[in-house]
Amino acid sequence: MIVITGAAGFIGSCLASRLNQDGFKDIVLVDDFAPESKKANWERLQYSALVNRSEFFDWAKGKENLIQFIFHIGARTDTTEFDANILNQLNFEYSKQIWRLCVEGGIPLAYASSAATYGMGEYGFDESYQQMPNLKPLNPYGQSKLDFDLWAIQQTEQPFFWAGFKFFNVYGPNEYHKGRMASVILHAYNQISEHQQLKLFKSHRSDFADGEQQRDFVYVKDVINVLVYFMYHRKDSGIYNLGSGVANTFNDLAAFTFKAVNQEERIEYVDTPLDIRDKYQYYTCANMSKLYSIGYPQAFTSLEEGVKDYVCNYLMKGQYY
């Protein structure tokens, strides 16, 4: 039995689908399944139980010996959420309960952290435990993720195997429901489809030209490959970056998206809104050496190839993973 929290969401539903493809059917999906916008993510999956996130810990009592692995992907992921109580409850306290369940039940654990913990990147993008207390996330969401990372590494009682993953800018199928929190690729595709042009933020720094701001964009299929690898690996516990290890510009992303839909590039650069301008990141890039140092064998998809696959095989067809 494999448990996936956040199973109705973007990454969680892709993980469940991949496990189904690999022959795993005894999967417990945990989430808030009420939103109709998420239904297409999970309704076609094969699973043994559907459990509301608020009822999960009661449901799990007495079943610890049956659970072989927990993927804790569920979280409040809205970076514009400023209600500290919601973030504390869903991203911190709930995660601590998951951790304790894994400790007491002898269950291996993989959980979702976030590159939002790195803030502006003033301390770099390494998973250094020594540097972690100095990080300055730009929003309460990032702080809630950092709080749990710090709590986890301080625990004397730990699951026999655990791994936290600092997801960078993940994109790919099954994010249709995310609205403004969806990836830039999805928004780019929608703008190009509707208006035959794309708006990108201007640069408000002299050392970056317009559209030359850089992000580490990582394809969700690569994220899933890493999660599945650790389900089998079950050693080298700790916190890992999970990006592509490559920083691409937004102009790159635009070019790849226009190419995928076979349209000529038309880009309009607009001012970055004042309310986010002082917290806007101009560069992110995951240092992936820690993951490779433990023997992870797979290369990551280039942004050009990832955008092509996402656009042509999912967005243009309205398909799910």
Residue, then its C-alpha position, 0 to 999 in steps of 0.5 A: m500500500i502506497v499513500i500519496t497526499g495531495a493526490a488530487g493536485f498537480i504533482g500528486s496526481c502525476l505521481a499516482s498515474r505513473l505508479n499505476q503505469d508501473g503496475f501499482k494499484d494499491i494506492v491510497l489517495v489523500d486530499d480534499f476531493a471536493p473541488e470539481s476543478k481537480k476531479a479530472n486529475w484523479e477520477r481515472l486513477q486506479y486506487s484502493a482508497l480515497v481518503n479526505r485529508s482531514e480524516f487520514f490519521d484516523w483512517a491510518k490507525g491500525k494500518e501502519n504495517l500495511i503502508q509501504f511508503i508515504f509520499h507527502i505531496g499535499a500542501r497549501t501551495d498558493t504563494t499569495e496566501f498570507d493567512a499564517n494559521i492556514l499555512n501553519q496547519l496545512n504545511f507545518e503541523y500536518s507534516k509533523q503528524i505525517w512524520r510522527l506516523c512514519v516514525e512510529g509505523g516504520i514507514p519510509l517518507a518522501y515529502a515536498s519542500s520548495a525552492a521558495t525556501y531560498g528567497m532571493g537566492e542571496y545564500g545560493f541554492d545549495e541544500s546546506y543544513q548549516q546555511m538553512p537557518n539563514l534563508k529568507p523566504l519571500n512569502p509565508y508559503g516559503q517560510s512554512k516550507l522552511d520551518f518544516d525542513l528545519w524541524a525535520i533535520q533537528q529531530t532525533e527520532q526520524p523515519f528509517f528513511w526520509a527525503g525532502f525535495k525542494f521543488f523548483n519551477v515545476y511544469g507539466p500536465n495536470e496543472y489545469h486547475k491551478g489558475r494563476m499559480a499554474s506554470v508560466i508555460l501554461h499561461a504562455y500557451n493560453q496567451i499565444s492561443e488566444h492573442q497570438q502574442l505573449k506578455l513577459f515582465k520587463s527587467h527593472r535591473s540594469d544587469f538583466a535585459d527584458g525577458e532575460q530573467q532566469r528560472d530553473f524550470v523542471y518537467v513534472k515527469d523528471v520530478i516523478n522519476v526522482l520520487v519513484y527512484f527514492m521509493y526503491h532507493r530508501k537510503d541517503s536520507g536528507i533534503y535534496n534540490l529537485g530542479s533541472g540544474v539549468a537556468n533558462t530565460f523567459n525569452d527561451l521559454a517564450a521561443f520554445t512555446f511559440k515553436a511548439v505551436n508553430q507560430e511566429e514570436r510576438i512578445e510584449y514586455v510589460d512592467t512588473p507589478l509594483d506589489i511584487r517588484d521588490k520580491y521578484q526573483y531574477y535568477t534561480c538554479a538548483n545545485m543538483s550535485k547532491l542528488y547525483s552524488i548518491g548515484y541518481p542515474q537519469a538526465f533531466t529533460s531540456l526545457e525545449e523538449g519538455v515544453k514541446d512534449y507538454v504543449c503538443n501531447y497535453l495542452m493542445k489535446g486537453q490531455y492529462y498524464 
